[in-house]
């Protein structure tokens, strides 16, 4: 178990693997997990925000494989959507400021 803030501020390094997350419902109910304003990285919105609120359990084993191919939505996304997706960081910063 490590502090989510230690991951957020990169004191503890983790590889991002969205398919390997498990969240307590109680945690997700504390904040707006998905705002609906992030066009592509909405999963990252919830992940980053969750780091502000609680501890994280890290499993040292590989438990998830993500296959990327040329039909994936992320590979096909246009530049405008990528730029629009930057709102993700504003939303996370807003939550961090609210928490002090």
C-alpha positions in Angstrom: 0.0 0.0 0.0 1.3 3.4 -0.9 -0.1 6.9 -0.8 -1.8 7.9 -3.9 -0.1 11.3 -3.6 3.3 9.6 -3.7 2.3 8.2 -7.1 0.8 11.5 -8.2 4.0 13.3 -7.3 6.1 10.5 -8.8 7.8 9.6 -5.5 6.7 6.0 -6.3 6.9 5.0 -9.9 4.1 2.9 -11.4 3.2 2.0 -15.0 -0.2 3.1 -16.0 -2.4 0.1 -16.8 -6.1 1.1 -16.9 -7.3 -2.5 -17.2 -5.8 -3.5 -13.9 -7.6 -1.0 -11.6 -10.0 -1.9 -8.9 -11.6 0.9 -6.9 -13.7 0.8 -3.8 -17.2 2.2 -4.4 -16.8 4.4 -1.4 -13.8 6.1 -3.0 -15.5 6.7 -6.3 -18.5 8.2 -4.6 -16.2 10.9 -3.0 -15.6 12.7 -6.2 -16.8 13.0 -9.8 -14.9 10.0 -11.3 -15.9 10.7 -14.9 -16.9 14.3 -15.6 -18.0 13.6 -19.2 -15.8 16.5 -20.4 -12.7 14.5 -21.4 -13.1 13.1 -24.9 -10.5 10.3 -25.0 -8.7 9.9 -21.6 -11.7 9.7 -19.4 -10.3 6.7 -17.7 -7.2 8.7 -16.8 -9.4 11.4 -15.2 -10.7 8.9 -12.7 -7.3 7.4 -12.1 -5.5 10.7 -11.4 -8.3 12.0 -9.2 -8.4 8.8 -7.2 -4.7 9.3 -6.4 -5.6 12.5 -4.6 -8.0 10.8 -2.2 -6.6 7.5 -1.0 -3.9 4.9 -0.8 -3.2 2.5 -3.6 -2.3 -1.2 -3.5 0.4 -2.2 -5.9 0.7 -5.7 -7.2 4.3 -6.5 -8.4 3.1 -9.1 -10.9 2.0 -8.5 -14.5 -1.8 -9.2 -14.4 -3.0 -7.4 -17.5 -2.1 -7.3 -21.2 -3.3 -4.6 -23.4 -3.2 -5.2 -27.1 -2.7 -2.2 -29.3 -3.5 -2.5 -33.0 -4.2 0.0 -35.8 -8.0 -0.2 -35.3 -7.8 1.0 -31.7 -9.6 4.3 -31.1 -6.5 5.9 -29.6 -4.4 5.2 -32.7 -7.1 6.6 -35.0 -7.8 9.8 -33.0 -7.3 13.2 -34.7 -5.1 16.0 -33.4 -8.0 18.2 -32.3 -9.4 15.5 -30.0 -5.9 15.1 -28.5 -5.7 18.8 -27.8 -9.3 18.8 -26.4 -8.2 15.9 -24.1 -5.8 18.2 -22.3 -8.8 19.4 -20.2 -8.1 16.3 -18.2 -5.3 18.0 -16.4 -7.3 21.1 -15.6 -10.0 18.9 -14.0 -7.5 17.0 -11.8 -5.8 20.3 -10.8 -9.2 21.7 -9.8 -9.8 18.6 -7.5 -6.3 19.0 -6.0 -6.9 22.6 -5.2 -10.3 21.8 -3.6 -8.5 19.3 -1.4 -5.8 21.8 -0.4 
